[in-house]
Amino acid sequence: MSTIAAAAANRTGEVLAAAPAGRQAGDRPRAPLVKAVVFDTFGTVVDWRSSVAAEVEQLAKRKGLTVDGAKFADAWRAGYGPSMNRVRTGELPWTKLDDLHRMTLDRILPQFNITGLTPEDTATLNHAWHRLKPWPDAVAGLTRMKKRYIIAPLSNGNVSLMTELAKFAGLPWDCILGAELARHYKPDREVYQSAADFLDLKPSDVMMVAAHLGDLRAAKGVGLRTAFVTRPLEYGPAGKPDLKPDASVDVPARDFNDLAAQLGA
């Protein structure tokens, strides 16, 4: 067992989450035993849409342009899945997310009539994904969970992106896990399995937290425990996020503080 995993075992022991204050123990199933909690990040931990929208609008203002930042963010995000599929199918070799983001960015800039950018402007804008603001409950909830569990992102973001994002947003990760280490993109099973493998844990000792049921279904299929946290505004006021848990969910939670309470943290 690795040093990290041993620390997790010492920290967690055989502890089941106590019922949160003001809630009877029978109101919800008790949270399962785990030693590490890993998190989808874009949308679950951080608010990508409003953060990217603000950055592009600030850049446009400096350049004397007018851009609908929310529509731009949506268009950029719309390239996320298709670009990863190009890697998944072998059309592209392994390509980190920063570079996939740049491919999409170069394609949509002309669509929004954004011109006159210097190479530095474009590179800085591409790194807007390194500067996303956390949801209001995220840092406090993560800090609580860190006291009892190993916590880490399990994101499609590359290591440098996730590291800089953690510094920017104050995310108190114990380590960085995810797609670049596994050389696969979620929902490939290799990503979820890698979380257990890198921590020298069984899949059932790891809990995946996400606001997206597809992510949780894939994690569940590998044997991870799952927690669902709703993010009603991830896609904006007119968006259609996942709002209700399904059979893939072990622990439903309102936010990270609620999840921390259910996990006894």
C-alpha positions in Angstrom: 0.0 0.0 0.0 1.3 3.4 -0.9 2.1 6.1 1.7 -0.9 8.1 0.5 -3.2 5.1 0.8 -1.9 4.2 4.2 -2.5 7.7 5.4 -6.1 7.4 4.0 -6.6 4.2 5.9 -5.4 5.8 9.1 -7.5 8.8 8.6 -10.7 7.1 7.7 -10.5 3.8 9.5 -13.9 2.0 9.4 -16.0 5.1 9.7 -19.6 5.5 8.4 -20.9 9.0 8.0 -23.1 10.2 10.9 -26.4 11.8 10.1 -26.0 15.6 9.7 -27.3 17.8 12.5 -31.0 18.3 12.4 -31.6 15.1 10.3 -32.7 11.8 11.7 -30.3 8.9 10.9 -33.0 7.1 9.1 -33.9 9.9 6.7 -31.3 8.8 4.1 -29.1 5.7 3.6 -25.8 6.1 5.4 -22.9 6.9 3.2 -20.7 4.0 2.2 -17.2 3.4 3.5 -14.6 5.0 1.3 -11.0 6.2 1.7 -10.8 8.6 -1.1 -13.2 11.0 -2.8 -12.5 12.2 -6.3 -14.3 14.9 -8.2 -15.4 15.8 -11.7 -14.3 19.4 -11.9 -15.8 21.4 -14.8 -19.3 22.1 -13.7 -19.2 20.1 -10.4 -16.5 22.0 -8.6 -16.1 25.2 -10.7 -18.5 27.4 -12.7 -17.0 27.2 -16.2 -19.7 29.0 -18.0 -19.8 32.3 -16.2 -16.1 32.3 -15.7 -15.3 31.8 -19.4 -18.0 34.3 -20.4 -16.5 37.0 -18.2 -13.0 36.4 -19.6 -14.0 36.7 -23.3 -16.2 39.8 -22.6 -13.3 41.5 -20.9 -11.0 40.7 -23.8 -13.5 41.9 -26.3 -14.0 45.1 -24.4 -10.2 45.8 -24.5 -10.2 45.1 -28.2 -13.2 47.3 -28.9 -15.4 44.3 -29.9 -18.8 43.2 -28.8 -19.3 39.6 -27.9 -22.0 37.6 -26.1 -19.8 35.9 -23.6 -22.3 33.3 -22.5 -23.0 32.2 -26.1 -19.2 32.1 -26.7 -18.7 29.9 -23.6 -21.5 27.6 -24.7 -20.0 27.3 -28.2 -16.5 26.6 -26.8 -17.9 24.0 -24.4 -19.9 22.4 -27.3 -16.5 21.4 -28.8 -15.5 19.6 -25.7 -17.1 16.2 -26.2 -16.5 16.0 -30.0 -12.8 16.9 -29.6 -12.3 14.1 -27.0 -14.1 11.7 -29.3 -11.5 12.4 -32.0 -8.9 11.1 -29.5 -11.0 8.2 -28.3 -11.6 7.0 -31.8 -7.9 7.3 -32.9 -8.5 10.2 -35.3 -6.1 12.2 -33.2 -3.2 10.8 -31.1 -3.3 11.4 -27.4 -3.9 15.2 -27.1 -4.2 17.0 -23.8 -7.3 19.1 -23.1 -5.5 22.5 -23.4 -4.6 21.6 -27.0 -8.2 20.4 -27.7 -9.5 23.6 -26.3 -7.2 25.6 -28.5 -8.4 23.7 -31.6 -12.0 24.6 -30.8 -11.1 28.2 -29.9 -9.3 28.7 -33.2 -12.5 27.5 -35.0 -15.0 29.6 -33.1 -13.2 33.0 -33.0 -14.1 33.8 -36.6 -17.7 32.7 -36.0 -18.0 35.4 -33.3 -16.1 38.0 -35.4 -13.3 38.2 -32.9 -10.4 39.5 -34.8 -7.2 41.5 -34.1 -5.9 39.2 -31.3 -2.2 38.8 -30.8 -0.8 35.3 -30.3 -0.4 36.2 -26.7 -4.1 37.3 -26.5 -5.2 34.0 -27.9 -3.0 31.9 -25.7 -4.2 33.8 -22.6 -7.8 33.3 -23.6 -7.3 29.6 -24.1 -6.0 29.4 -20.5 -9.3 30.9 -19.3 -10.1 27.3 -18.3 -7.2 27.6 -15.8 -9.0 30.5 -14.1 -12.5 29.2 -13.3 -14.3 30.3 -10.2 -15.4 27.7 -7.7 -19.1 27.3 -6.8 -19.7 29.1 -3.4 -19.8 25.9 -1.4 -16.9 24.1 -3.1 -13.8 25.2 -1.2 -15.5 25.0 2.2 -16.9 21.5 1.5 -13.6 20.2 0.0 -11.7 21.5 3.1 -14.1 19.6 5.3 -13.8 16.4 3.3 -10.0 16.7 3.2 -9.8 16.3 6.9 -11.1 12.7 6.7 -10.4 11.6 3.1 -7.9 11.8 0.3 -9.5 14.3 -2.1 -8.5 14.8 -5.8 -9.9 15.8 -9.1 -10.7 13.1 -11.6 -11.1 15.4 -14.5 -10.5 15.4 -18.2 -8.3 18.4 -17.6 -4.6 18.0 -18.1 -2.3 18.1 -15.1 -1.0 21.7 -15.7 -4.5 22.9 -16.2 -5.8 21.3 -13.0 -2.8 22.4 -11.0 -3.1 26.1 -12.1 -6.9 25.9 -11.5 -6.3 24.6 -8.0 -4.0 27.5 -7.3 -6.4 30.1 -8.8 -9.6 28.8 -7.1 -8.0 27.7 -3.8 -9.0 24.0 -4.3 -7.2 22.0 -1.5 -6.5 18.8 -3.4 -4.2 16.2 -2.0 -3.0 15.2 -5.5 -4.0 15.5 -9.2 -5.6 12.5 -10.9 -7.4 12.2 -14.2 -7.3 11.8 -18.0 -3.7 12.8 -18.8 -2.3 10.2 -16.4 -4.6 7.5 -17.8 -4.2 8.6 -21.4 -7.9 8.2 -21.8 -10.8 10.6 -21.5 -13.9 10.0 -19.4 -16.2 8.2 -19.6 -13.5 5.6 -20.6 -13.3 3.1 -17.8 -9.5 3.4 -17.6 -9.9 6.9 -16.1 -12.0 5.7 -13.2 -9.9 2.6 -12.6 -6.7 4.8 -12.6 -8.0 6.6 -9.5 -8.0 3.4 -7.5 -4.7 2.2 -9.1 -2.7 5.3 -8.4 -3.9 5.4 -4.8 -3.4 1.7 -4.2 -7.1 1.3 -3.3 -9.9 -1.0 -4.4 -12.4 0.8 -6.7 -15.0 0.4 -3.9 -12.8 2.5 -1.6 -13.1 5.5 -4.0 -16.1 7.7 -4.3 -16.7 9.7 -7.5 -18.5 13.0 -7.1 -20.2 14.6 -10.1 -23.1 16.8 -11.2 -23.4 14.7 -14.3 -25.2 11.3 -14.2 -23.3 10.0 -17.2 -20.0 10.4 -15.3 -21.5 8.6 -12.3 -22.9 5.7 -14.4 -19.5 5.1 -15.9 -17.7 5.3 -12.5 -20.3 2.9 -11.0 -19.6 0.5 -13.8 -16.0 0.2 -12.7 -17.0 -0.3 -9.1 -16.5 3.2 -7.6 -19.0 4.5 -5.1 -20.8 7.6 -6.3 -22.2 10.9 -5.1 -24.4 13.2 -7.0 -24.3 17.0 -6.4 -26.7 19.2 -8.3 -25.5 22.3 -10.1 -28.7 23.9 -11.4 -27.0 26.8 -13.1 -24.1 25.1 -14.7 -25.5 25.7 -18.2 -27.1 29.0 -17.3 -30.7 29.9 -16.4 -32.1 28.2 -19.6 -29.9 25.1 -19.3 -31.0 21.5 -18.7 -28.6 20.0 -16.1 -29.1 16.7 -14.3 -31.3 17.5 -11.3 -32.4 14.1 -9.9 -30.3 11.1 -8.9 -30.8 7.8 -10.6 -29.9 4.2 -9.8 -26.2 5.0 -10.3 -26.1 7.3 -7.3 -25.1 6.0 -3.8 -25.3 9.4 -2.1 -27.4 12.4 -3.3 -26.4 15.8 -1.9 -27.5 19.4 -2.3 -24.0 20.7 -2.3 -20.5 20.0 -1.1 -21.2 21.0 2.5 -24.2 18.6 2.5 -22.0 15.9 1.1 -19.3 16.5 3.7 -21.9 16.2 6.4 -23.2 12.9 5.0 -19.6 11.6 4.9 -19.1 12.5 8.5 -16.6 15.3 7.7 
